[in-house]
Amino acid sequence: MTAARRELVGFATAGLLAYVTDLALFTWLRGPAGLDPLTAKTLAFAAGCTVAYLGNAHGTYRHAQHRGVRPYAVFVAVNLAGALVQLLCIAVSHYGLGLTSQYADTVSGAGIGMALATILRFWGTRTWVFPAEGRVGSWTG
C-alpha cells in the first residue's frame, strides 16, 4: 500500500471512530438528555476530537514527531475550526431555515457539517499537526 493510501485509510479510520462517538453522543444528548442542539453538538465534539487525536497520533501518524502539548493543542484548534463549520450548519438549518426536528439537526450537524469539516480537518491535521517533515514515509500532495 502506498504512503498516501495508508495515510488516507488511517485518517478515515480514526475519523470514523470519532464520527461514531460524536454522532452517538449528539443523538443521545439531543434526544433523551434533552439538551439544545448547540450544547449537545459542543459536548459531542469534545469527545469526538479526543478520539480522533488519539487515533491519529497512535495510528495514522504514529511515526511523526508529536511530543508534548503543542500537537494536541494545534489539533484541537484545527478541530475547533471544523466544529465551527458544523455549528454554523446547525444554526443555519435550525434557526435560519426553521428545520427544528432532531432529524434535521442531525442531518445538518452530523451529515453536511461533518462532511465539510472533515475536508478542513484532514488538510489542517496533515499540514499543521503532523507536517510532512515530521513523518516517516509520507507523501506530499
C-alpha positions in Angstrom: 0.0 0.0 0.0 1.3 3.4 -0.9 2.1 6.0 1.8 -0.8 8.2 0.5 -3.3 5.4 0.7 -2.1 4.4 4.2 -2.5 8.0 5.4 -6.0 8.3 3.9 -7.1 5.0 5.3 -5.6 5.7 8.7 -7.2 9.2 8.8 -10.5 7.8 7.7 -10.5 5.1 10.3 -9.7 7.5 13.1 -12.3 9.8 11.8 -14.9 7.1 11.5 -14.4 6.2 15.2 -14.6 9.9 16.1 -17.7 10.3 14.0 -19.5 7.4 15.6 -18.6 8.8 19.0 -19.8 12.3 18.0 -23.0 11.1 16.4 -24.0 8.7 19.2 -23.3 11.2 21.9 -25.0 14.0 20.0 -28.1 11.9 19.3 -28.3 10.9 23.0 -27.7 14.4 24.3 -30.2 16.0 21.8 -32.8 13.2 22.4 -33.1 11.5 25.8 -30.9 14.0 27.6 -33.0 16.9 26.2 -30.2 19.4 25.6 -30.4 22.1 23.0 -28.7 21.4 19.7 -25.7 23.7 20.0 -24.8 22.5 23.6 -25.3 18.8 22.5 -23.0 19.3 19.5 -20.3 21.1 21.6 -20.1 18.2 24.1 -20.2 15.6 21.3 -17.4 17.4 19.5 -15.2 17.4 22.6 -15.5 13.6 22.9 -15.0 13.0 19.1 -12.0 15.3 19.0 -10.2 13.4 21.6 -10.9 10.0 19.9 -9.7 11.4 16.6 -6.4 12.8 18.1 -5.6 9.5 19.8 -6.4 7.5 16.7 -4.2 9.8 14.5 -1.3 10.2 17.0 -1.1 6.5 17.8 -2.2 5.2 14.4 -2.1 7.2 11.2 0.8 9.5 12.2 2.5 7.2 14.8 5.9 7.8 13.2 5.6 11.5 13.3 7.2 13.6 16.0 4.3 14.6 18.2 5.7 15.1 21.7 4.3 17.5 24.3 1.2 19.5 24.4 1.7 21.5 21.2 0.4 18.9 18.7 -2.7 18.2 20.7 -3.3 22.0 21.1 -3.0 22.5 17.3 -5.2 19.5 16.7 -7.8 21.0 18.9 -7.6 24.3 17.1 -8.0 22.6 13.7 -10.9 20.7 15.0 -12.5 23.8 16.6 -12.4 25.3 13.1 -14.2 22.2 11.9 -16.7 22.4 14.7 -17.5 25.9 13.8 -18.4 24.7 10.3 -20.7 22.1 11.9 -22.2 24.6 14.3 -22.8 27.0 11.5 -24.6 24.3 9.5 -26.9 23.5 12.5 -27.5 27.2 13.2 -28.5 27.9 9.6 -30.7 24.9 9.4 -32.3 25.1 12.9 -32.6 28.8 13.4 -32.4 30.2 9.9 -34.4 27.7 7.9 -36.7 26.7 10.8 -35.9 23.0 10.5 -36.1 22.2 14.2 -36.6 18.5 14.4 -33.9 16.2 15.9 -33.6 14.6 12.4 -32.9 18.0 10.8 -30.4 18.9 13.4 -28.6 15.5 13.0 -28.5 15.8 9.2 -27.2 19.4 9.2 -24.7 18.9 12.0 -23.5 15.3 11.7 -24.1 14.9 8.0 -23.5 18.1 5.9 -21.5 19.8 8.6 -19.3 16.8 9.3 -18.5 16.3 5.6 -17.4 19.9 5.2 -15.5 19.8 8.4 -13.7 16.6 7.5 -12.1 18.2 4.5 -10.8 21.1 6.6 -9.6 18.7 9.4 -7.7 16.4 7.0 -5.9 19.4 5.5 -5.2 21.0 8.8 -4.1 17.8 10.5 -1.5 16.9 7.9 -0.4 20.5 7.3 -0.1 21.8 10.9 -0.3 18.9 13.4 1.7 16.2 11.7 3.6 18.1 9.0 5.4 16.1 6.2 8.9 16.8 7.6 8.0 15.1 10.8 6.5 12.0 9.2 8.2 8.8 8.0 7.2 7.6 4.6 4.8 10.4 4.0 3.5 11.7 0.7 3.4 15.3 -0.4 0.3 16.4 -2.2 
